[in-house]
Amino acid sequence: MTESFTLRAPSADEHAAIATLLTAAFQGPDEARLVDLLRRSGAMLLERVAVDGAALLGHIAFSRVTVTDGDDTVRIAALAPLAVRPDLQRRGIGSALVRDGLKELRTRGEDLAVVVGDTAYYPRFGFSTELARQVSCSWSGPAFMAMALAPDADRHLPVSVAFAEPFALFE
């Protein structure tokens, strides 16, 4: 089933299936609720899904991060959440979703991406804790990472930022 899959934007009629996938991947409804709230609040920048035919394999979401102190012209996106069907994890689907999403964010002119996640997983895409030290927020800590999407992104740093309001439910 995963030898070939397609990456694309989800359709509105797939939102329920995405919620089901998120609930299964995270063993609870919190991330599905987060994605729904990001959509409703208008903070969602980008969603991508991995599909094989009609089967939903994975999902990634990026939302707007707001500068609260510093260069407010910098465009920052937060990666969260990333999910792959539990029975299909470790087969490259998540990596493909991350690479595809970051490529699209670059195309859209985003300067930075941030993530709170596995420090053994996300550095392979270019995320670093070192760069994240120049981005202050309530999520700062050992699992907070950032990556430049634009060649001169570091000229905007340091900054303090706030994640979209729905993230406050998880702090």
N, C-alpha and C positions, 0 to 999 in steps of 0.2 A: 504493500500500500504506500510506502514512503519512498520508493525509488524515484518517483517523479511527483512533484507537487507544484502548485501555482501559488504565487504570492500576489495579493491584490487588496484593494480596499474592500471592506465588508459592505454588504447592503443592509439597509434598515431591517429587512425581514430576517437577518441573521443575528440580531441582537440577543434574542432568547438563547440561541445555540451558543453564542459567545459566553453568556452568563453561566450556562451549564458547564462549559469547558473550564472557565475560571474557577467555578466552585469545585469541580473535580480536581483540578491541578493544585489548588491551594487548600483543599480539604476543608472548605468553609466558604461562606458567602461574602466575606469582606471585600475581596478584590472585584467581584462582580458588582457589588454595590458602588465601589469606587468608580469603576468605568461608567456606570449609569449616571452617577452624580457629575462626573467630568463632562459627559455629553450634555446633560441638562443645563449645566452652568455655563456652557460655551467655552470651557477651558481646554477641551480636547483639540489638539492640533492635528494629530495623525493617528489613524488606526490602520493596521494591516492584518490580514489573515493568511494562513497557509491552508490550502485546500487540495484534496485529491478527489476529483470529480465533485460529488456533492458532500463529501466527508470533510468536516472542519477538523484540522489537525492542530492548529496553533493560532495565537493572537498576540499582538503587541500594541501598546498604546503609548502615545507621547502627548504631554499636556504643557501648557504655557507656565513658565516660571517668571515671576515679576521681580524686577530689581527694586529694592526698598532703600538702598543707599549705594551710591556710586553711579557709574555711567549707565543711564537709563535707556540708551540707544541699543545696548546689547540685547540680542534675541537668544533666549535660553529655553530649551525644551527639557522636560523631565521624562525619562523612560520609566514607565510603570503602569500597569504590570506587563510582564512577559509570561506567557503560559503556553505549554504544549500538553496535549493529551497525555495523561500519565503512562499509558501503555506504549507511547511512541517517543518518550524522552530519550535523549542521548543518541539521536539519529541525524542531527544537523538541522532540524526544523527551527529550533530556537535561534541558532546562529544565523540561519538564512533570514529570519524575520528581523533580527537586530541589524544585520548589514543592509538589508533593503530599506528599513526605516531610516537609518542614518544617512543613506544615500539620498533619500527623498528629502530629508531635512536640509541637507546641504543644497539641494536644488532649490528649495524654498527660501534660502538665505539665512537660515539659523546660524548663529555664531558658536554656541556651546550646547552640549547635551550633558545632563547630569543623571545619575542613577544611585540609588541605595540598594546594594546587592552584594552578591558573592564576589569577593576580591580575588578568587581564583578563576572566575569565569569572565567577568567583564573587561579586564585588561587586554585580552586578546583582540578586542575591537578598537582599542586605543584609549579606553577610560583609565584614569589614574587618580590615585589618592593625592598625589603631589599637586596636580593642577586644582583639585577640589579644595585644597587648603586656602585658595584665593577666593573661594565662593562660600560665604558664611550664611548659614541658615539653621533652622531648627532641626534639620536632619543631619547636620555635620557630625562626623564621627568616623570610626575606622572603616565603615562600609560605604561611606559617601565618596563617590568618584565623579570626575568630570572629564570631558574630552572636547578639544577644539574641533569645530566643524568648518570654520573658516581659517585661512592661513594666518590672519592677523588677530585672531580672537583674543589672545592674551593682552592686547593693548587696552581692552575694556576692564581688566582686572586690577585690583580686587573689587569685589562687589558683595553686597548683602542681598539676599533674595528671599522670597516667600513662594512656596509651592501653591498651587491652586487651592482654593478654600476646601474642597472635599478631602484633601489630605489631612486636614486638622482633625478629622474623625479618628485618625490612626496614630496620632502623636502620643 
